[in-house]
Amino acid sequence: MPRRNYIVTIDRERCKGCELCVITCPTRVLDMCAKLNSRGQHYAQTSAPDKCIGCAQCADICPDAAIEIDEEIPAHA
């Protein structure tokens, strides 16, 4: 059975930089960006998207609902 791939989408403007998602992620997919959003906060970013297992713990713990996890639909040749 092929491995499923997931897409992590982070709304950087909603992120307040609490880092709960970074701490919670069991496969260390996320880290904090050095850049600031319009609110003056460092925001979460994907540093290793290929490691995402689709558990959505990051999305569940995010107090600002700034993270979405979607299963990648492979294109059929």
Secondary structure, 3 states (H helix, E strand, C coil): CCCCCEEEEECCCCCCCCCHHHHHCCCCCEEEEEEECCCCCEEEEECCHHHCCCCCHHHHHCCCCCEEEEECCCCCC
